[in-house]
Amino acid sequence: MDTMLQHMRPRMQRSMEEFEARMERIMDVKIQAVCKRLDAFELRVLESPCPTIEVTTFQIELTRLRSYVDALLAFVETVPEPTPEDEVDEVVMTTLFGDTMPPPDPSREPGKSTRSSEQTSAVKEARQAKKREKQQIEAA
């Protein structure tokens, strides 16, 4: 067994060294390809002309945009004139409710839940009616 290991060990070391050398060559080729692409990209960026903007054109465009913003932000004080329909609606509301509106239904106030037995019994009856209808449909 020892003699076999003595013969195999140098072969394994040699194959590992060959594998490492081959991997280094492959990595060198890939690194060189990436470097060539980076160099080409840098050349294209450096050779491309920078976009030039005339200062006067820029200032004109800026003043035009400022005028648009000022127009949008300007507070227009216009009081809408009442239409005849509004006056009729106001007369109807005053006739129905007078000068004061009726108080809201206390059961409809936010945060309050109704706890009446009438409501629960009505819900139960509605559920039972739906259940009966389903049973009749299934029986048919």
N, C-alpha and C positions, 0 to 999 in steps of 0.2 A: 504494500500500500504506500509506503514511504517512497519507494522508487517511482511509482506512478505519479505521485504528487511532485516529485522533483522534476520529472519530465514535463508535466502539465503547467507548472508554475511559470516557466520562461515563455511558453507559448501564450498563456493568458495575458502576461504582462505585455508581450509584443502586440497582441491583438488589441489590447486596451490602448496602447500608445498609438497604434495605427488609427483606431477609431477617433481618439482625441485629435490627432493631426488632421484627419479628414473633416471633422466638425469645425476645427479652426479655419480650414480653407473655405468651407461653405459659409461660415460666418463672415470671413473677410470679404468674400464676393458680395454677400448681401449688404454689408456695411458700405462697400464701395458704390453699389448701386444706389443706396439711399443718399450718399454724399453727392453723387452726380445729379440726382433729382433736386436736391436742395440747392446746389450751385446753379442749376438751370433756372430754378424759381427765383433765386436772388437776382440773377441777371435780368430776367423779365421784369421784375419789380423795379430794379434800378433804371432800366432802359425806358420804361413806360413814362410818357409825359404826365406831369402833374396837371390836374384840371385847374385852369386859371379862371378866376371870377373877376370881372371888372367891378371896381369899387362903386362906381356910379350906378351900375345896374343893380347891385346889391342894395344900395341905399334907396333907390326908387322902389324896389320890391318891398323893402322893410317899411317904408312910409305907407305904401298901399296896404300892407297887412295891418299896420297900426290903425289906419283909418277904419278898416273893417272891424277890428276889435273895439274901437271906440264907438262905432255905430251899434254894435251888439250890446255893449255895456251901458249905453246911454239910457237913462231912466226917463221913460215917456210918461208924463202925467196926463192921462186922459180919463175923464169921468164918463162912464157909459151913460148914455141918455136912456131913460126908461122907455120901453116900448109899450104900446097899448096892451099887449098880452101880459106883460108884467103887472100892469095896473089892475087888470081883471083878476089875475091870480091873487094879488094882494087883497082885493075886495072879497074874494071867495074865502080866503083863509081867515080874514077878520070876521066875516059873517059866521063861519063855522066855529071858530074857537075864541072869538073875542080878542082882547089885547094880550091874553096870556095863553100859553099852550098848556094842555093837560099834562099832569105829571106822568112820567113813564111807569109802565107796569112793573111793580116791585119784583115779580118773579123773573123778569127779563134783565134785571140789573147784572152787570158783569160780576162774575165771582160767586153768584148765588146759584144754588141748584134747587130745583123744586123737589120736595119730598112728600108730595101728596099721594095718598093711596089711589086716588082716581086715575092719576097718570100711570101708575104701575099696573093697575087692573086693566086699563085700556091697552097697554102694551102687551100684556099677557093675552088678552082676547085677540089682538091682532096676530100674535104668533100662533095661537091655536087655530085661527081661521086659515092662515097660510099652510099650517101643517095638515089641516083637513083637506084643503084644495090639492096638495101634493099627493095625499093618500088616494083621493078620488081619481086623480090623473093616472097614478100608477095602477089602480084597480081597473081602469078602463082599457 
